[in-house]
């Protein structure tokens, strides 16, 4: 997850969809019509969560294992990092700027370097897509226009840079999070609630769900220590910044860190006959989550969430079955997790609420920042 700072905090507003809309959003007829409650007791013991690596200098906010045993690590500027923003952990444990040092330079042409990373994802072809928001400080104007960068991890080379059309942005826009399926990228706006749908070959961006109540930060971000506040004492407000797309590309889920999870059929974005009212009602509340620090999706459509509020890792199947995998106080603001495809989840306890992300003059991080490895259960969800 990338959690940019927003200047606004909205009062609670909810869009109520009809029962028919909720039923149509179900993945199959046999799935339960309504989600089950999240279990209060975790399935796994503390021993299932083991430290994997640590850093005394970098605040990691996303982990993405690669198929060859390497691992990508995002260390964005917005939380106070001053060095490279994207690293690769090699198979021998060494850390290197990725795809190279030039793309992680702090000065130079904005189109050929990372300015302010806001998320990364892997597509079915194994390529990596990186979102560069261009916003290094949430209280000041963008340093550079936002862009998407496609990288081939087998050769460690940038394949293309896709600029984001300015017409799809708003004053105060802070793009955060990215999901890609085929030739389409889905990017939430965490500064001014909305969703950008970008056709990659033509670099055409269209804006949807502008100011939709399910994308607005209408609830505070809550940690075990209470609601998060910015440097002025107000609740820290972040609009939709987390997103995932289903393996078949038929639906997306997205939410603000303090909001609830919503699901949307991707068919609406290309339907020429859809009405504005139908567009509003197409957003289905999918689960009443706690405050989240990040999410990822498995090949079978199962979602994995980092729960900020209870320091937990949760999962949620396409059949709407929730699981509390582990709860552990070591998971201080867990961020975007990564799956290695071999039964393990990796997540950084990033302590973002103790960083400078929300306007603090200085960080109060308890070093080191630790990335944990969680051995996932091999059993089906409890009955």
N, C-alpha and C positions, 0 to 999 in steps of 0.2 A: 504494500500500500504506500501511496504517497499522500500525505495529508497537508495540503497547503493551507495557509492562513487566510481567513476571510474576515472582512470587516463587519459582517452582518450577523445578527442572530435573530432568526424568525420565530414568531410565536407558532405554536402547534397548529398545523392545518393538515387535514387528511382528505384525500379524495376517496369516496366510497364507490366501489365498483359493484355491479349487480352480481347475484349468484351465478347467473349464466356466464358472465365474463370469467369468473373464477373457475367454473367447471371447464370451460373451453381451454383454459390455460394449462390444464393437467396434462402430463405427458402421455398417459394412456388411461383407458377406461377402468383398469383394475387398480389404479393408484387411489389412495385415500383422498376424499374430497377436501379434507382440511388437515393441516399439519398437526402432528403430535406435539406434545410439550417436550421441551428439552429436558432430559434427565438431570437430576440434581447431583447424582453421584457419578464420578468419573469411572470409566471402565478399567483404565490402566493404572498400575502403581507408579510411584515416583521413579522407580528403577528403569522404566521404559523411556525416560527422558534423560539423555546423557549429553554433557558438554561436547561439542564437536570442534569448535575453534573460538578464539578470542582475539580482541583487538583493544589496545590502549589508545588508539588514535582515531579510529573510524566508527561512525554510527551507521550500521547497516540497516536498510529498511526493506530489502527484498533479497530473496535467495532463489536462484534458479539452477538446479543441477542439470548438467548436460549428459548426453547418452554415453560419452566416452570417459566419464568419471571426473571431468572437470566441473567447476561450479562457478556461476556468475554471481557477483555480489554488488548491489547498488548502494552507494554512499553519497546521497544527493546533497547538493549545496544548501538547500533550504533548511536543513536541520542543524547547520553549523559546520559541516565538513568543508575543509579548505583544500584538500588534495584531489587526486583522481576520483571521478564519480562512478566509474564502472571498472570493476576488477574481475579477473579470472583467478580462481584457485586451481593451480595445476594439480596433476595426479600425485606429485611429490610434496604437495602442501605449500608450495610457493605462491605468493600473490604478485600479480603483474597487472598494470593498466591494460584495459581491453576495449576495443580490439588492438589498440596500440597507445603509445604515450601521446602522439599528436592529437588524437581525438579527445584526450583528457587534459589538454593544455588549458590553462586558465586565461590565456590571452590569445588573440588572433581572430581570423575570420570566423564569424558565428556559424556559417553554413558547413564548416568542416571541423567543428569541435562540439563537445557537449557543453552547453551553457548551464542548464538546470534540469537534471533528469527528473522525470515524473512517472516512471513506470517502464516495465519491460515484460515481454511475453514471448513464448515460443509457438510457432505455427506447426501444422501437420508435416510440412516439408523439412522441419528441423531448424529453419531460419529463426533468428532473433529479431524482434521489432522493439525499438526503444523510442519512448516518447521524451522529447526535450521541450519542456514548457516555456523556456526562455525567461522564467521568473525566478530570480535568485533570492529576492526579498519580497515577502508578501505585502509589505507596506509601501513598496515603491513600484513604479512602472516597470514593465518588462524590459529586460536587457536586450532581448532579441526576439524575433517572431518564433512561434512554436513550429516544430517540425517532427516528422517521423523518420527513423533511420532503420534500414534493413541491413542485417549483418549475417554473413555466412560463417557459422562457427567452425566449419571444417577447414576453411582457409583463413579465418580471422580477418576478413575483408568486408568493407562496406559496399553493399550492392547498389543501394540507391538512397537518396534523401528526398522525402516528400514534404514540401512546405504545406502548412495549414493555411487555407485561405482566410484572409482577414475578415471577409464578409460573414464568416461563421462565428466570429468572436464578438464579445461585448466589452464595453469599458469595465475593467475589473476581472476579466476572464483569467482563470488559472487552470489550464488543462492538467488533469491528473488521472492516471490509470489508462491502460490500453488493452484492447482485445482485438484480435485479427482472425478473420476466417475468409479463406480464399483471397479475393481482391478487395475486401472491405475491412476497414478499420473502424472500431467503435471507441470513442474517446469522451469521457465525461468532462464537464466543466465544473470544477470545484469552487470557483470564485463567483460565478453567476450560474445558478443551476440550469443545466441543459445537457444535451447529448449531441456530439458531433458524429455524423456518419460520413466517412471519407472513402471515396472510390479511388483506390490507389493508382491505377494506371493513368488516370486523368488528373489526379491531385484535386478532385472536386470535393468540397466539403459542404454538407448541408446540416443545418441545426434543427433539432427536434426537441420536443418536451421542454420547451423554454419555460423556466420558472414553475415546472410541474411540482406540486406539493410533495410528491414522494421522492423528489431529488433534492429538496431543500433541507438545510440543516435546521430542523424544527425542534430538535432535542439536544441537550448538552452531551458532550462526550464524557462518559463516566469511567473513572478508574477506581481501584480499591480505595484510594484516598479521597474520592469524591469527584465532583465535576471539574473539568479542566477549564482554567481561565487564562485569558491573555494578560499582557503586561498592564492593561488598564483595569483589570479586575472583572472584565466582562467574560461571559462564557465564550470559549473558543468555538467559532462556528466554521464548519467546513461542509460545503455542499457535496453532491455526489462525486466520489473520488475512487471508488472501487468497482471493478467490472470484470465479468467473465462471460465467455460465449460458449454455448454448448458444442460438443464435438461435431455435430452435424450442421451447426450454424443456424439452427432454426429458432433459437431464443437466446436472450442475454439476461443476466441478472446484474443489478447495480444498486448502489446505495451510498449515502453519506455515512461517515463513521458513527454518528449518533442517531441515525435514522434506522428504519426497518428495511429489510431486503425486499426488493421488487423484481418482478420478472416481466419481460416484454418479448412478444413475438417479433422476430426480425422482419417478417413479411410485411408489417405495416409501413416500413420505411420505403418500400417500392410499390405500394398499392396506390394507383392513381385515383381510385374512387373512395378512399377512406375519408370520412368527414372529421372535422375538428373535434366533435363530441366523441366519436369513436376512438380517436387518437388519445384523448384524455383517459377514457375508460380502458384503454388497452394495457395500462400499467396495473399489474396484479400484485398485491401485497403477498409475498411468498413465505415470509417467516418474520416473526417479531424477535429480531436478534437483539442481543445486548450491543454495547458499543464495540465496533470491530476495528482491528488494526490492519487487516488485509485478508484477501481471499485468493484461492486458486482452485482450479477445476481439474479433475482426473479424466482419463480417457473414457470412462463410463458415465460421465456427467456428474459424479459425486463432487460436491463442493466441500472444501476445507476452509474453516475460518479461524482467524486469530482473535480471541475474545479478550478485549482490554479490561472489561469490567471485572471478570472473575479470574483472570490470568489462566485461560484455558485454551485448548485446541478443540474445536468442534467440527463435526462433519454433518452433511445433509444430502441424502440420496435424491435421485430424480423422483422416487416414490414418496418424497416428503417425510422421510424417516430421519429424525435428528439423533446424533450421538455425541455425548460428552466424552471425548477420548481421554483427556487428562486435564487436571487442574493442579497447578503448581505455582507457588509464590515466586519462583525464579523467573517466571515468564512475565517480566515487567514491560508492559506495552509490547506484546509480540506483534510483529509486522507481517508482511506478505510471505507466506510459507512457500516452500518448493518441494515437489515430489521427485524422487529419483527413479520411480518405476520398479523398484525392487522391495517395496514394503516399508520405505522410510520417508519421513517428512522432516524437513529442516526449517528452522525458524529462528529469527533473531529476536532476542529480548532487548529492544532498542532504546528503552527509557526515553522515548520522544518527549514525554511531558517534562523531563528534566533537561531537555536541550534548549536551544534558542529558537525553536520552531515557532513558538507562540509569543515571541516578543521579549523574552527575558534578556537582560543585558549580558548575562553570563550563564553558561551551562552549569548544572549541578549533578552531572553524570557520576554514578558510582562505577568507576572503571574496574575491570574491563567490560566491554560489551561482548556478550556471549551468544554464539549461534549454537542452538541445541539440535540434537538428532533424536527424533521420536520414532520408535519401532511401532508401526501401526498394528492393530489387532488383526488376526487372521480369521476370527470368528464373525458370523453375521451379527447384525444388530440384536440386542437382547429383545426377547419377546415381551 
